[in-house]
Amino acid sequence: MIHFVNDSSLAEEHIALIDNESPHLQRWLRQVAAHYGFAIGELTYIFCSDDKELAVNREFLGHDYYTDVITFDYTTPHTINGDIFISWDMIRSNAAEVGVTPERELLRILAHGLLHLTGQADKTPETKAEMTRKEEHALSLYP
């Protein structure tokens, strides 16, 4: 089951970008996972502000910086389970920086978190390039 949860402090304009019942979005995420040999068990995307994302990063990872995605991995062999925190603020700023719509950047970030749960890292230049390639492939699958 895939869940989308919005932090209660978010503006309504952001909530409209995610349709929890969207069969296209659910199907697409399952298709991306299946491409890497995984089914989706329990996957929750939690959308929040930069400040909330920073607080989670500090509390659980000991990192004192802003980020767009924080992934908590509970995956078992071949079944993705996890919680993915996504900053709405970073979606907007990333989209503006690279010249895409917030909707397109949202899809990239959804795929990015999911790819982390398939085992894809992005800490080195090589793994970051591989992550980007996989994100682009995932985006090509979106209906």
N, CA and C atoms as a LAMMPS dump frame, in Angstrom:
ITEM: TIMESTEP
0
ITEM: NUMBER OF ATOMS
429
ITEM: BOX BOUNDS ff ff ff
-5.0000000000000000e+02 5.0000000000000000e+02
-5.0000000000000000e+02 5.0000000000000000e+02
-5.0000000000000000e+02 5.0000000000000000e+02
ITEM: ATOMS id mol type element x y z
1 1 1 N 0.848 -1.174 0
2 1 2 C 0 0 0
3 1 3 C 0.891 1.234 0
4 2 1 N 0.563 2.183 -0.842
5 2 2 C 1.296 3.445 -0.928
6 2 3 C 0.418 4.534 -0.334
7 3 1 N 1.015 5.273 0.605
8 3 2 C 0.287 6.352 1.278
9 3 3 C 0.997 7.672 1.025
10 4 1 N 0.219 8.746 0.906
11 4 2 C 0.754 10.096 0.801
12 4 3 C 0.181 10.885 1.965
13 5 1 N 1.064 11.434 2.787
14 5 2 C 0.641 12.156 3.986
15 5 3 C 1.179 13.573 3.904
16 6 1 N 0.311 14.552 4.112
17 6 2 C 0.732 15.944 4.104
18 6 3 C 0.821 16.47 5.519
19 7 1 N 1.926 17.135 5.823
20 7 2 C 2.092 17.81 7.099
21 7 3 C 0.951 18.819 7.226
22 8 1 N 0.322 18.878 8.376
23 8 2 C -0.878 19.705 8.547
24 8 3 C -0.621 21.199 8.381
25 9 1 N 0.632 21.633 8.436
26 9 2 C 0.922 23.059 8.312
27 9 3 C 1.081 23.508 6.86
28 10 1 N 0.933 22.613 5.93
29 10 2 C 1.158 22.973 4.529
30 10 3 C -0.045 23.685 3.926
31 11 1 N 0.259 24.548 2.979
32 11 2 C -0.793 25.28 2.273
33 11 3 C -1.546 24.338 1.341
34 12 1 N -2.781 24.645 1.1
35 12 2 C -3.635 23.832 0.221
36 12 3 C -3.076 23.713 -1.191
37 13 1 N -2.338 24.724 -1.66
38 13 2 C -1.818 24.687 -3.026
39 13 3 C -0.905 23.481 -3.242
40 14 1 N -0.189 23.055 -2.219
41 14 2 C 0.71 21.909 -2.353
42 14 3 C -0.064 20.594 -2.366
43 15 1 N -1.077 20.529 -1.557
44 15 2 C -1.845 19.296 -1.428
45 15 3 C -2.459 18.902 -2.767
46 16 1 N -2.795 19.876 -3.591
47 16 2 C -3.402 19.596 -4.887
48 16 3 C -2.451 18.85 -5.815
49 17 1 N -1.146 18.912 -5.576
50 17 2 C -0.192 18.22 -6.437
51 17 3 C -0.228 16.709 -6.26
52 18 1 N -0.717 16.241 -5.12
53 18 2 C -0.751 14.801 -4.844
54 18 3 C -2.194 14.347 -4.713
55 19 1 N -2.541 13.338 -5.471
56 19 2 C -3.854 12.714 -5.356
57 19 3 C -3.626 11.315 -4.799
58 20 1 N -3.939 11.124 -3.542
59 20 2 C -3.698 9.854 -2.858
60 20 3 C -4.382 8.682 -3.546
61 21 1 N -5.416 8.963 -4.283
62 21 2 C -6.163 7.904 -4.949
63 21 3 C -5.774 7.725 -6.411
64 22 1 N -4.799 8.496 -6.876
65 22 2 C -4.451 8.471 -8.292
66 22 3 C -3.983 7.093 -8.733
67 23 1 N -4.754 6.439 -9.602
68 23 2 C -4.317 5.132 -10.074
69 23 3 C -3.055 5.238 -10.935
70 24 1 N -2.887 6.359 -11.646
71 24 2 C -1.694 6.541 -12.481
72 24 3 C -0.435 6.612 -11.618
73 25 1 N -0.506 7.393 -10.567
74 25 2 C 0.646 7.57 -9.685
75 25 3 C 0.988 6.266 -8.968
76 26 1 N -0.009 5.611 -8.436
77 26 2 C 0.205 4.334 -7.741
78 26 3 C 0.791 3.292 -8.706
79 27 1 N 0.204 3.191 -9.88
80 27 2 C 0.66 2.219 -10.883
81 27 3 C 2.097 2.507 -11.309
82 28 1 N 2.395 3.78 -11.515
83 28 2 C 3.739 4.179 -11.923
84 28 3 C 4.782 3.807 -10.866
85 29 1 N 4.506 4.098 -9.614
86 29 2 C 5.458 3.762 -8.545
87 29 3 C 5.661 2.253 -8.456
88 30 1 N 4.589 1.494 -8.618
89 30 2 C 4.718 0.028 -8.618
90 30 3 C 5.539 -0.454 -9.819
91 31 1 N 5.348 0.198 -10.955
92 31 2 C 6.096 -0.171 -12.162
93 31 3 C 7.591 0.117 -11.977
94 32 1 N 7.925 1.244 -11.394
95 32 2 C 9.328 1.579 -11.144
96 32 3 C 9.938 0.545 -10.198
97 33 1 N 9.233 0.22 -9.125
98 33 2 C 9.738 -0.78 -8.175
99 33 3 C 9.931 -2.129 -8.864
100 34 1 N 8.958 -2.536 -9.671
101 34 2 C 9.026 -3.839 -10.356
102 34 3 C 10.201 -3.891 -11.324
103 35 1 N 10.532 -2.764 -11.929
104 35 2 C 11.658 -2.714 -12.853
105 35 3 C 12.954 -3.15 -12.163
106 36 1 N 13.037 -2.93 -10.861
107 36 2 C 14.225 -3.297 -10.098
108 36 3 C 14.015 -4.565 -9.264
109 37 1 N 12.936 -5.297 -9.568
110 37 2 C 12.703 -6.583 -8.927
111 37 3 C 12.019 -6.519 -7.578
112 38 1 N 11.295 -5.426 -7.308
113 38 2 C 10.641 -5.25 -6.02
114 38 3 C 9.13 -5.092 -6.177
115 39 1 N 8.403 -5.557 -5.175
116 39 2 C 6.996 -5.228 -4.999
117 39 3 C 6.946 -4.156 -3.917
118 40 1 N 5.838 -3.452 -3.815
119 40 2 C 5.691 -2.458 -2.756
120 40 3 C 4.805 -3.032 -1.668
121 41 1 N 5.328 -3.03 -0.457
122 41 2 C 4.582 -3.453 0.721
123 41 3 C 3.896 -2.237 1.326
124 42 1 N 4.531 -1.644 2.341
125 42 2 C 4.035 -0.421 2.973
126 42 3 C 5.014 0.707 2.685
127 43 1 N 4.557 1.673 1.922
128 43 2 C 5.389 2.804 1.543
129 43 3 C 4.614 4.08 1.837
130 44 1 N 5.219 4.95 2.644
131 44 2 C 4.563 6.206 2.996
132 44 3 C 5.446 7.373 2.606
133 45 1 N 4.888 8.272 1.826
134 45 2 C 5.538 9.535 1.489
135 45 3 C 4.957 10.59 2.417
136 46 1 N 5.822 11.282 3.144
137 46 2 C 5.398 12.31 4.093
138 46 3 C 5.916 13.644 3.572
139 47 1 N 5.008 14.529 3.192
140 47 2 C 5.362 15.821 2.64
141 47 3 C 5.36 16.863 3.743
142 48 1 N 6.439 17.649 3.802
143 48 2 C 6.582 18.595 4.898
144 48 3 C 7.331 19.837 4.439
145 49 1 N 7.521 20.764 5.359
146 49 2 C 8.27 21.994 5.09
147 49 3 C 9.766 21.736 5.237
148 50 1 N 10.554 22.694 4.784
149 50 2 C 12.004 22.626 4.982
150 50 3 C 12.355 22.489 6.456
151 51 1 N 11.665 23.252 7.296
152 51 2 C 11.978 23.221 8.728
153 51 3 C 11.724 21.85 9.331
154 52 1 N 10.627 21.208 8.951
155 52 2 C 10.328 19.857 9.444
156 52 3 C 11.375 18.871 8.925
157 53 1 N 11.731 18.992 7.651
158 53 2 C 12.737 18.109 7.051
159 53 3 C 14.077 18.263 7.77
160 54 1 N 14.449 19.495 8.081
161 54 2 C 15.693 19.745 8.811
162 54 3 C 15.635 19.125 10.203
163 55 1 N 14.506 19.252 10.878
164 55 2 C 14.353 18.672 12.219
165 55 3 C 14.49 17.149 12.169
166 56 1 N 13.887 16.51 11.178
167 56 2 C 14.007 15.058 11.019
168 56 3 C 15.463 14.692 10.722
169 57 1 N 16.109 15.448 9.86
170 57 2 C 17.502 15.19 9.502
171 57 3 C 18.405 15.289 10.744
172 58 1 N 18.167 16.296 11.569
173 58 2 C 18.965 16.466 12.799
174 58 3 C 18.691 15.346 13.794
175 59 1 N 17.405 15.089 14.044
176 59 2 C 17.036 14.139 15.094
177 59 3 C 17.42 12.7 14.767
178 60 1 N 17.155 12.266 13.558
179 60 2 C 17.329 10.85 13.241
180 60 3 C 18.645 10.519 12.534
181 61 1 N 19.221 11.495 11.834
182 61 2 C 20.44 11.207 11.085
183 61 3 C 21.655 11.975 11.586
184 62 1 N 21.422 12.946 12.488
185 62 2 C 22.526 13.738 13.012
186 62 3 C 23.13 14.672 11.988
187 63 1 N 22.371 15.022 10.949
188 63 2 C 22.843 15.926 9.901
189 63 3 C 22.223 17.291 10.115
190 64 1 N 23.025 18.332 10.013
191 64 2 C 22.533 19.686 10.236
192 64 3 C 22.483 20.46 8.921
193 65 1 N 21.679 19.952 7.975
194 65 2 C 21.519 20.639 6.703
195 65 3 C 20.159 20.285 6.105
196 66 1 N 19.717 21.18 5.207
197 66 2 C 18.458 20.961 4.501
198 66 3 C 18.672 19.939 3.392
199 67 1 N 17.633 19.191 3.096
200 67 2 C 17.676 18.214 2.014
201 67 3 C 16.276 18.065 1.444
202 68 1 N 16.18 17.49 0.257
203 68 2 C 14.858 17.324 -0.354
204 68 3 C 14.195 16.02 0.046
205 69 1 N 15.002 14.977 0.297
206 69 2 C 14.459 13.648 0.592
207 69 3 C 15.215 13.01 1.75
208 70 1 N 14.466 12.435 2.682
209 70 2 C 15.045 11.584 3.727
210 70 3 C 14.29 10.267 3.68
211 71 1 N 15.026 9.181 3.524
212 71 2 C 14.413 7.866 3.353
213 71 3 C 14.733 6.974 4.544
214 72 1 N 13.693 6.415 5.134
215 72 2 C 13.839 5.417 6.193
216 72 3 C 13.459 4.074 5.584
217 73 1 N 14.417 3.192 5.536
218 73 2 C 14.307 1.935 4.795
219 73 3 C 13.977 0.769 5.722
220 74 1 N 12.829 0.146 5.488
221 74 2 C 12.414 -1.06 6.216
222 74 3 C 12.2 -2.201 5.22
223 75 1 N 12.854 -2.094 4.065
224 75 2 C 12.674 -3.043 2.979
225 75 3 C 13.157 -4.431 3.369
226 76 1 N 12.398 -5.415 2.944
227 76 2 C 12.784 -6.813 3.103
228 76 3 C 13.12 -7.336 1.705
229 77 1 N 13.718 -8.507 1.608
230 77 2 C 14.049 -8.982 0.26
231 77 3 C 12.848 -8.923 -0.688
232 78 1 N 13.003 -8.158 -1.731
233 78 2 C 12.035 -8.035 -2.827
234 78 3 C 10.742 -7.308 -2.466
235 79 1 N 10.64 -6.751 -1.246
236 79 2 C 9.452 -5.978 -0.89
237 79 3 C 9.877 -4.645 -0.287
238 80 1 N 9.483 -3.567 -0.939
239 80 2 C 9.822 -2.227 -0.463
240 80 3 C 8.877 -1.835 0.65
241 81 1 N 9.472 -1.444 1.756
242 81 2 C 8.762 -0.877 2.901
243 81 3 C 9.585 0.312 3.374
244 82 1 N 8.943 1.439 3.607
245 82 2 C 9.702 2.577 4.095
246 82 3 C 8.86 3.818 4.251
247 83 1 N 9.501 4.805 4.868
248 83 2 C 8.934 6.139 5.017
249 83 3 C 9.874 7.101 4.311
250 84 1 N 9.305 7.967 3.488
251 84 2 C 10.098 8.916 2.731
252 84 3 C 9.578 10.319 3.033
253 85 1 N 10.418 11.134 3.673
254 85 2 C 10.083 12.524 3.955
255 85 3 C 10.537 13.37 2.775
256 86 1 N 9.64 14.226 2.292
257 86 2 C 9.93 15.088 1.151
258 86 3 C 9.567 16.524 1.521
259 87 1 N 10.494 17.439 1.249
260 87 2 C 10.27 18.852 1.52
261 87 3 C 9.588 19.53 0.335
262 88 1 N 8.395 20.089 0.582
263 88 2 C 7.699 20.851 -0.46
264 88 3 C 8.535 22.052 -0.874
265 89 1 N 9.198 22.686 0.112
266 89 2 C 10 23.861 -0.192
267 89 3 C 11.109 23.52 -1.185
268 90 1 N 11.756 22.382 -0.984
269 90 2 C 12.836 21.971 -1.877
270 90 3 C 12.301 21.593 -3.261
271 91 1 N 11.113 21.024 -3.322
272 91 2 C 10.524 20.716 -4.63
273 91 3 C 10.393 22.007 -5.432
274 92 1 N 9.868 23.041 -4.808
275 92 2 C 9.703 24.328 -5.494
276 92 3 C 11.045 24.917 -5.908
277 93 1 N 12.01 24.932 -4.984
278 93 2 C 13.297 25.554 -5.314
279 93 3 C 14.074 24.726 -6.331
280 94 1 N 14.034 23.395 -6.221
281 94 2 C 14.707 22.538 -7.211
282 94 3 C 14.095 22.745 -8.591
283 95 1 N 12.771 22.797 -8.654
284 95 2 C 12.081 22.973 -9.937
285 95 3 C 12.5 24.29 -10.593
286 96 1 N 12.525 25.36 -9.817
287 96 2 C 12.926 26.662 -10.357
288 96 3 C 14.381 26.634 -10.817
289 97 1 N 15.221 25.977 -10.051
290 97 2 C 16.655 25.927 -10.372
291 97 3 C 16.937 25.205 -11.681
292 98 1 N 16.21 24.107 -11.936
293 98 2 C 16.478 23.336 -13.153
294 98 3 C 15.485 23.632 -14.283
295 99 1 N 14.516 24.524 -14.033
296 99 2 C 13.595 24.947 -15.084
297 99 3 C 12.533 23.939 -15.45
298 100 1 N 12.002 23.229 -14.457
299 100 2 C 10.896 22.301 -14.691
300 100 3 C 9.72 22.705 -13.815
301 101 1 N 8.566 22.123 -14.064
302 101 2 C 7.398 22.416 -13.244
303 101 3 C 7.531 21.737 -11.879
304 102 1 N 6.867 22.273 -10.857
305 102 2 C 6.865 21.587 -9.562
306 102 3 C 6.321 20.161 -9.659
307 103 1 N 5.357 19.943 -10.551
308 103 2 C 4.804 18.599 -10.724
309 103 3 C 5.865 17.632 -11.234
310 104 1 N 6.66 18.076 -12.187
311 104 2 C 7.73 17.228 -12.743
312 104 3 C 8.795 16.942 -11.682
313 105 1 N 9.161 17.959 -10.922
314 105 2 C 10.151 17.772 -9.864
315 105 3 C 9.594 16.854 -8.772
316 106 1 N 8.311 16.967 -8.489
317 106 2 C 7.681 16.079 -7.515
318 106 3 C 7.813 14.624 -7.959
319 107 1 N 7.534 14.351 -9.218
320 107 2 C 7.664 12.987 -9.73
321 107 3 C 9.109 12.494 -9.62
322 108 1 N 10.062 13.367 -9.926
323 108 2 C 11.472 12.977 -9.814
324 108 3 C 11.828 12.624 -8.372
325 109 1 N 11.345 13.431 -7.44
326 109 2 C 11.646 13.195 -6.025
327 109 3 C 10.95 11.919 -5.532
328 110 1 N 9.726 11.668 -5.977
329 110 2 C 9.048 10.417 -5.61
330 110 3 C 9.874 9.223 -6.077
331 111 1 N 10.351 9.29 -7.319
332 111 2 C 11.183 8.213 -7.862
333 111 3 C 12.5 8.118 -7.104
334 112 1 N 13.097 9.243 -6.781
335 112 2 C 14.384 9.272 -6.078
336 112 3 C 14.292 8.509 -4.748
337 113 1 N 13.273 8.818 -3.963
338 113 2 C 13.098 8.12 -2.688
339 113 3 C 12.877 6.632 -2.881
340 114 1 N 12.069 6.285 -3.863
341 114 2 C 11.809 4.877 -4.158
342 114 3 C 13.091 4.167 -4.588
343 115 1 N 13.899 4.83 -5.408
344 115 2 C 15.162 4.233 -5.857
345 115 3 C 16.116 3.99 -4.689
346 116 1 N 16.107 4.877 -3.702
347 116 2 C 16.911 4.618 -2.503
348 116 3 C 16.489 3.294 -1.859
349 117 1 N 15.194 3.036 -1.848
350 117 2 C 14.692 1.805 -1.222
351 117 3 C 14.997 0.556 -2.046
352 118 1 N 15.39 0.739 -3.298
353 118 2 C 15.835 -0.408 -4.102
354 118 3 C 17.334 -0.642 -3.946
355 119 1 N 17.969 0.238 -3.17
356 119 2 C 19.398 0.083 -2.913
357 119 3 C 20.287 1.068 -3.63
358 120 1 N 19.714 1.988 -4.393
359 120 2 C 20.523 2.957 -5.137
360 120 3 C 21.026 4.056 -4.208
361 121 1 N 22.317 4.232 -4.15
362 121 2 C 22.943 5.299 -3.377
363 121 3 C 23.184 6.511 -4.274
364 122 1 N 23.58 7.625 -3.654
365 122 2 C 23.896 8.829 -4.426
366 122 3 C 24.94 9.694 -3.731
367 123 1 N 25.863 9.069 -3.042
368 123 2 C 26.868 9.807 -2.269
369 123 3 C 28.147 10.116 -3.053
370 124 1 N 28.451 9.348 -4.066
371 124 2 C 29.662 9.587 -4.861
372 124 3 C 29.243 10.122 -6.23
373 125 1 N 30.181 10.714 -6.97
374 125 2 C 29.816 11.172 -8.324
375 125 3 C 29.278 10.044 -9.2
376 126 1 N 29.834 8.848 -9.056
377 126 2 C 29.384 7.712 -9.87
378 126 3 C 27.976 7.269 -9.493
379 127 1 N 27.711 7.139 -8.184
380 127 2 C 26.377 6.696 -7.762
381 127 3 C 25.343 7.791 -7.997
382 128 1 N 25.755 9.051 -7.904
383 128 2 C 24.836 10.151 -8.193
384 128 3 C 24.451 10.143 -9.674
385 129 1 N 25.417 9.917 -10.549
386 129 2 C 25.126 9.834 -11.983
387 129 3 C 24.19 8.662 -12.282
388 130 1 N 24.413 7.533 -11.616
389 130 2 C 23.54 6.366 -11.796
390 130 3 C 22.129 6.676 -11.296
391 131 1 N 22.019 7.373 -10.157
392 131 2 C 20.711 7.77 -9.626
393 131 3 C 19.999 8.658 -10.638
394 132 1 N 20.696 9.628 -11.198
395 132 2 C 20.091 10.53 -12.183
396 132 3 C 19.598 9.747 -13.4
397 133 1 N 20.391 8.801 -13.876
398 133 2 C 19.986 7.982 -15.015
399 133 3 C 18.713 7.198 -14.686
400 134 1 N 18.673 6.629 -13.484
401 134 2 C 17.493 5.854 -13.072
402 134 3 C 16.27 6.745 -12.864
403 135 1 N 16.472 7.954 -12.355
404 135 2 C 15.356 8.894 -12.22
405 135 3 C 14.78 9.218 -13.593
406 136 1 N 15.649 9.479 -14.552
407 136 2 C 15.188 9.805 -15.911
408 136 3 C 14.433 8.614 -16.517
409 137 1 N 14.919 7.425 -16.282
410 137 2 C 14.202 6.24 -16.772
411 137 3 C 12.824 6.149 -16.127
412 138 1 N 12.771 6.349 -14.815
413 138 2 C 11.481 6.301 -14.108
414 138 3 C 10.53 7.352 -14.668
415 139 1 N 11.019 8.563 -14.884
416 139 2 C 10.168 9.62 -15.432
417 139 3 C 9.653 9.273 -16.822
418 140 1 N 10.446 8.555 -17.589
419 140 2 C 10.017 8.157 -18.937
420 140 3 C 8.858 7.159 -18.896
421 141 1 N 8.687 6.491 -17.771
422 141 2 C 7.603 5.516 -17.623
423 141 3 C 6.283 6.137 -17.184
424 142 1 N 6.328 7.407 -16.707
425 142 2 C 5.101 8.038 -16.191
426 142 3 C 4.135 8.292 -17.345
427 143 1 N 2.867 7.934 -17.121
428 143 2 C 1.881 8.094 -18.219
429 143 3 C 1.613 9.53 -18.613
